[in-house]
Amino acid sequence: MPPAKLTVPELLSAQAGIANKAAIAARRDGEFDTAASLFREAATRSDDRQRSANLRIREACCLLSVDRIAEAAEPLEAIRNQVVAMSAAA
């Protein structure tokens, strides 16, 4: 039996889930730099705005945990801009 073919959205969703689980494990192990990168990867691959914003917040928290304060501002600013754009469209 041939393997099932995934659509691009299904593949991206699966990749986002894998990156998220890896990020959670890295954060649990105290690897905050790695966790931040993985949360960002998961957010990039997520097709859900709310989920993406949540993952970017996790990224920022991990960056703050290793005193990368200036870098932590970027994901938060991206979320802010997204919310402003959504408010303007409403």
Sequence and secondary structure as in RCSB ss.txt:
>XXXX:A:sequence
MPPAKLTVPELLSAQAGIANKAAIAARRDGEFDTAASLFREAATRSDDRQRSANLRIREACCLLSVDRIAEAAEP
LEAIRNQVVAMSAAA
>XXXX:A:secstr
       HHHHHHHHHHHHHHHHHHHHHTT HHHHHHHHHHHHHH   HHHHHHHHHHHHHHHHHTT HHHHHHH
HHHHHHHHHHHHHH 
